[in-house]
Amino acid sequence: MTDHTRQEVRAFYDQVGWSQVGEGLYQNARYEDLRPVAHEYIHRCHLRINRFLAQSGKYLLDAGSGPVQYPEYLTYSESYQYRVCADISITALKEARQRVGQHGLYVVADVSRLPFRDEIFDGIVSLHTIHHVPFEEQMVAYQELYRTLRPGRSAAVVNGWQTPALMQKLAWTIRLQGFIYKWAERFNRIILQRKVASPTAPAVQPDRAAPTGTYTVHWEPAPLKAEFTRLGIPAEIRSWRSLSVRFTRAVMHGWLGGRLWLRLVFWLEDRFPKYFGENGQYPLIVIRKPGSVS
């Protein structure tokens, strides 16, 4: 079962997920909100990772690196001698080499079976990767990150919750927007049939259907925290990004003051990182290994 899951994930990203559909744009970008109204918020969330990494070091591990597709991702290793890109997908590593170049070392590896010695990395990032690991081995992946992390250093892991409480509470807004879009489309069709232009009407963007993908499974906050305690992994759950892509696409629009609302959300995430980390869509799990830096 677990080997079959790995093969499924590898095949998806080799053949589909990391296939370019435009200049520097991958099929996997369907999972992100790339509209101008969300750009500042997404950009600042990506850069949030830097706060929890050592300012310098020899090796930064990017566990499940993908193609390092966003410019902000490159900043994580700017102060390191090498960025070690580890991914199960050869396509991902080939693409990563185009961006990272000689600054990178490229290793085909499973995040739950890292081929590295203990305590070698000065920093670790893992973004949207562990949810692709078979569920029964996901805590093994966290143990592997912890094993390879140097004392006195930290790792930053981003994943998602299975049923984030905040998004559950805000689900009605998505349904409301869907209702509005439906009637706006109907109105537009009537206007077009009468050949009457309406230049002041806002553009209608129906919510995209959920893209098909590969194996993913997520934890809930309480069981995950219990597992960290059981395994003796010192982890802190903070907010990386509290809003889902589906929510921002449906609700946040320029003509509704979307940029200002997203600035407020980012401020709230910084002000109350624990609440938004445990209740928002995408938690940032910061793992700090005790000890002094040698």
Secondary structure, 3 states (H helix, E strand, C coil): CHHHHHHHHHHHHHHHHCCEEECCEEHHHHHCCCCHHHHHHHHHHHHHHHHHCCCCEEEEEEECCCCCCCHHHHHHHCCEEEEEEEECCHHHHHHHHHHHHHHEEEEECCCCCCCCCCCCEEEEEEECCHHHCCHHHHHHHHHHHHHHEEEEEEEEEECCECCCHHHHHCHHHHHHHHHHHHHHHHHHHHHHHCCCCCCCCCCCCCCCCCCCCCCCCCECHHHHHHHHHHHCCCEEEEEEECCCHHHHHHHCCHHHCHHHHHHHHHHHHHHCHHHHHHHCCEEEEEEECCCCCC
